Amino acid sequence: MVLLLFGVFAVCILVVLLSGTSVYDRLTRRDEAAFDSRSAAQYLATRVHQAENADAVSLRSGEDGGAILCIRQSYGEELYETLLYCREGWLCELFEETGADVDASAGEKILPVESLSGSYDNGLLTLSIKDENGEQQVVVLLRGGEVVP
């Protein structure tokens, strides 16, 4: 009888442990996916906040129809641009001299993102990021020569 009770107890422990590991795996995958989505949105917002002023931020249309976020900055007497765009399922960043003819494939892959779109209206910059987990939006108010969250 004692051995039977011990066996039932051992089986119960194994069932609880196995179900707990599957729940843990599901929660971990969900949290990692949410982190990736938030990271892309936060990355774009941070890059906009780093702009020298509101006039330094603009949106362009890419060859594939997606948005290209352009942040201009000066170093000495030279003007440079940081371009953030989506290419082949990745959010990419390219730093180049203004007017340089640089191929978009030269950009550095940052985070996995399916598409990037945006609009700029009356100082309100809205960026939409779509990835495998859905769509997230970043909204930033640009005004008076400074970037305001």
Salt bridges, closest charged atoms under 4 A:
ASP31 OD1 - ARG30 NH2 3.15
GLU81 OE2 - ARG60 NH2 2.54
GLU88 OE1 - ARG87 NH1 3.53
GLU93 OE2 - ARG47 NH2 3.23
